């Protein structure tokens, strides 16, 4: 990591740019019909979309696009603060100052006299202080209910680990994955389960439950290895899209559609796509 030394000129330039964004938003909010119409609720789904575009740029390691997407997300953040200011709730200064106070409070090893030995100590302190700050009794109480299931599973497991509830060895976690896989297999390989067809209604509930256990245990194993399953799955999604689009292009070049190709022909093109990566 490249440490950037303090530089008053650099900080002044950054503050000027942030102030310019606030000025531009003030003008748009007052003069643009679309910006004037926006509410906290109307912006919400757009913010989610912008956040996903930001994560896409990170996965592609596209720093030029990352700069653009960071700007889009930043606009949304100051937009929410502007709307709240209009409602007399708070303004952007309140938001930033509150965040600074929270960071200072949760880093007593930097701003206080707490001693830590490693990153794990920092995480444990963070979770303990977060409970104290919010006045909640459950470590898992801070996990947002609306998170996507995969990300939520990661956060649940991370918070449980922060409280000391975790496996001791990697082998134990992998054994749990295999145990859950075997239980899932028993559900879809039952004598009354159809072969090569979707499971009937009376078998789906149990199979769904066991599939959830498989996914949760795999996410847990990935976390234990220091891997991010969300990132891993998204990279595989991108890889599949690239290969499938190569397959479609190969079919068009041959004057055919995919439905006219045999599985062996498609597999040959699929393998060819892999060589292009």
C-alpha positions in Angstrom: 0.0 0.0 0.0 1.3 3.4 -1.0 1.1 5.8 2.0 0.1 9.3 0.9 1.7 11.9 3.2 -0.3 14.9 4.5 -0.4 17.7 2.0 -2.4 20.9 2.6 -2.5 21.7 -1.1 -3.9 18.2 -1.9 -6.5 18.5 0.9 -7.6 22.0 -0.2 -8.1 20.7 -3.8 -10.2 17.8 -2.5 -12.3 20.1 -0.3 -12.8 22.5 -3.3 -14.0 19.6 -5.5 -16.4 18.4 -2.8 -17.8 21.9 -2.3 -18.2 22.2 -6.1 -20.3 19.0 -6.1 -22.5 20.4 -3.4 -22.9 23.6 -5.3 -23.8 21.8 -8.6 -26.4 19.7 -6.7 -27.9 22.8 -5.1 -28.3 24.3 -8.6 -29.8 21.1 -10.1 -32.2 20.7 -7.1 -33.5 24.2 -7.6 -33.6 24.4 -11.4 -33.8 20.9 -13.0 -37.3 19.4 -13.1 -36.0 15.8 -12.8 -33.7 16.6 -9.8 -36.4 18.7 -8.1 -38.8 15.8 -8.3 -36.6 13.2 -6.6 -37.3 11.8 -3.1 -35.5 9.5 -0.8 -37.7 6.7 -2.1 -37.3 7.4 -5.8 -33.5 7.5 -5.5 -33.3 4.2 -3.6 -33.4 1.7 -6.6 -31.1 4.0 -8.6 -28.6 3.9 -5.8 -28.7 0.1 -5.7 -28.0 0.1 -9.5 -25.2 2.5 -9.2 -23.6 0.5 -6.4 -23.7 -2.7 -8.5 -22.1 -0.7 -11.4 -19.4 0.4 -9.0 -18.7 -3.2 -7.9 -18.5 -4.3 -11.6 -15.8 -1.7 -12.2 -13.9 -3.1 -9.2 -14.2 -6.7 -10.5 -12.9 -5.6 -13.9 -10.1 -3.7 -12.2 -11.1 -0.8 -14.5 -9.9 2.3 -12.6 -11.1 4.7 -15.3 -14.6 3.4 -14.9 -14.2 3.1 -11.2 -13.6 6.9 -11.0 -16.8 7.5 -12.9 -18.9 5.1 -10.8 -17.5 6.5 -7.6 -18.8 9.9 -8.7 -22.2 8.5 -9.4 -22.4 6.9 -6.0 -21.1 10.1 -4.3 -23.8 12.1 -6.1 -26.4 9.9 -4.6 -25.0 10.2 -1.1 -25.0 14.0 -1.1 -28.4 14.0 -2.8 -29.9 12.1 0.1 -28.3 14.5 2.6 -29.7 17.5 0.6 -33.2 16.1 0.7 -32.8 15.4 4.5 -31.6 19.0 4.9 -34.7 20.3 3.1 -36.8 18.3 5.6 -35.0 19.8 8.5 -33.5 16.5 9.6 -29.7 16.9 9.0 -27.2 18.0 6.4 -24.1 16.6 4.8 -21.9 18.1 7.6 -23.9 16.2 10.2 -23.5 13.0 8.2 -19.7 13.4 7.9 -19.2 14.5 11.5 -21.2 11.6 12.8 -19.2 9.2 10.7 -15.9 10.7 12.0 -17.1 10.4 15.6 -18.1 6.8 15.0 -14.7 5.9 13.5 -12.9 7.5 16.4 -15.1 5.7 18.9 -14.6 2.3 17.2 -10.8 2.7 16.9 -9.7 3.1 20.6 -6.4 1.5 19.7 -5.7 4.6 17.6 -7.6 7.4 19.4 -7.5 5.9 22.9 -5.3 3.6 25.1 -6.7 0.2 24.0 -4.0 -2.3 23.0 -4.4 -4.7 20.1 -2.1 -7.4 18.8 -3.6 -8.1 15.4 -6.5 -7.6 13.0 -8.7 -10.1 14.8 -8.4 -8.0 18.0 -9.5 -4.9 16.0 -12.6 -6.8 14.6 -13.6 -8.1 18.1 -13.3 -4.6 19.6 -15.3 -3.2 16.6 -18.2 -5.6 17.1 -18.3 -5.1 20.9 -18.2 -1.3 20.5 -20.9 -1.5 17.9 -23.2 -3.4 20.3 -22.5 -0.8 23.0 -23.1 2.0 20.5 -26.4 0.7 19.2 -27.7 -0.7 22.5 -28.5 -4.0 21.0 -28.1 -7.4 22.6 -27.5 -9.6 19.6 -24.3 -9.7 17.6 -26.4 -10.5 14.5 -28.8 -7.6 15.1 -26.8 -5.3 12.9 -27.1 -7.5 9.8 -29.5 -5.7 7.4 -32.6 -7.8 6.7 -32.7 -6.6 3.0 -29.2 -7.8 2.1 -29.0 -10.4 -0.7 -28.9 -13.9 0.8 -25.3 -14.7 -0.1 -23.9 -11.4 1.3 -26.1 -11.8 4.4 -24.7 -15.2 5.0 -21.2 -13.8 4.8 -22.0 -11.0 7.3 -23.7 -13.4 9.7 -20.7 -15.7 9.7 -18.2 -12.8 10.1 -20.1 -11.4 13.1 -20.4 -14.8 14.7 -16.7 -15.2 14.3 -16.1 -11.8 15.9 -18.0 -13.1 18.9 -15.7 -16.2 19.1 -18.2 -18.6 17.5 -16.2 -20.3 14.8 -14.5 -23.5 13.7 -11.0 -24.2 14.8 -9.6 -25.9 11.8 -10.2 -25.8 8.0 -10.7 -29.6 7.9 -13.7 -29.2 10.2 -15.4 -26.7 7.9 -14.8 -28.9 4.9 -16.2 -31.9 6.7 -19.3 -29.9 7.3 -19.6 -29.0 3.6 -19.4 -32.7 2.7 -21.9 -33.6 5.4 -24.4 -31.0 4.0 -23.8 -32.2 0.5 -24.6 -35.8 1.5 -27.8 -34.7 3.2 -28.8 -32.7 0.1 -28.0 -35.7 -2.2 -30.3 -37.9 0.0 -33.2 -35.5 -0.6 -33.0 -35.4 -4.4 -32.0 -39.1 -4.8 -35.0 -40.4 -2.8 -36.8 -43.4 -4.4 -39.8 -41.2 -5.1 -37.8 -38.4 -6.7 -38.1 -38.2 -10.5 -34.9 -38.6 -12.6 -34.1 -35.6 -14.9 -37.2 -33.7 -13.9 -37.9 -31.0 -11.3 -38.7 -32.2 -7.9 -42.4 -32.5 -7.1 -43.9 -30.2 -4.5 -43.8 -32.7 -1.6 -40.0 -33.0 -2.0 -39.1 -29.4 -2.6 -39.3 -28.1 1.0 -36.8 -30.6 2.4 -34.5 -30.3 -0.6 -34.6 -26.5 -0.5 -33.7 -26.6 3.2 -30.7 -28.9 2.6 -29.6 -26.8 -0.4 -29.5 -23.8 1.8 -27.4 -25.7 4.3 -25.0 -26.6 1.5 -24.7 -23.0 0.3 -24.2 -21.7 3.8 -21.5 -24.2 4.6 -19.7 -23.4 1.3 -19.8 -19.7 2.1 -18.4 -20.5 5.5 -15.6 -22.5 4.1 -14.7 -19.7 1.6 -14.7 -17.2 4.5 -12.4 -19.6 6.4 -10.0 -19.6 3.4 -10.1 -15.8 3.2 -12.0 -15.9 -0.1 -15.0 -13.8 -1.0 -17.8 -16.1 -2.4 -19.8 -13.1 -3.8 -16.7 -12.0 -5.8 -16.0 -15.6 -6.8 -19.5 -16.2 -8.1 -19.7 -12.9 -9.9 -16.4 -13.6 -11.7 -17.8 -17.0 -12.8 -20.9 -15.2 -14.0 -18.8 -12.9 -16.2 -16.7 -15.9 -17.4 -19.9 -17.8 -18.4 -21.2 -14.8 -20.2 -18.0 -14.4 -22.2 -17.9 -18.0 -23.2 -21.6 -18.2 -24.1 -21.4 -15.1 -26.2 -18.3 -16.6 -28.0 -20.5 -19.7 -28.6 -23.3 -17.5 -30.0 -20.8 -15.6 -32.3 -19.4 -18.9 -33.6 -22.9 -20.1 -34.4 -23.7 -16.8 -36.3 -20.4 -17.1 -38.2 -21.5 -20.5 -39.4 -24.9 -19.2 -40.4 -26.7 -21.3 -37.7 -28.6 -20.8 -34.5 -27.7 -22.5 -31.2 -30.8 -24.6 -31.4 -29.5 -26.1 -34.6 -26.2 -27.2 -33.1 -25.6 -30.5 -31.3 -24.3 -30.5 -27.8 -20.9 -31.8 -29.1 -20.6 -28.9 -31.5 -21.4 -26.4 -28.8 -18.9 -28.1 -26.4 -16.2 -27.7 -29.1 -16.9 -24.0 -29.3 -17.1 -23.7 -25.6 -13.6 -25.3 -25.3 -12.4 -22.9 -27.9 -13.7 -20.0 -25.9 -11.7 -21.1 -22.9 -8.5 -20.8 -25.0 -9.3 -17.1 -25.7 -9.1 -16.2 -22.0 
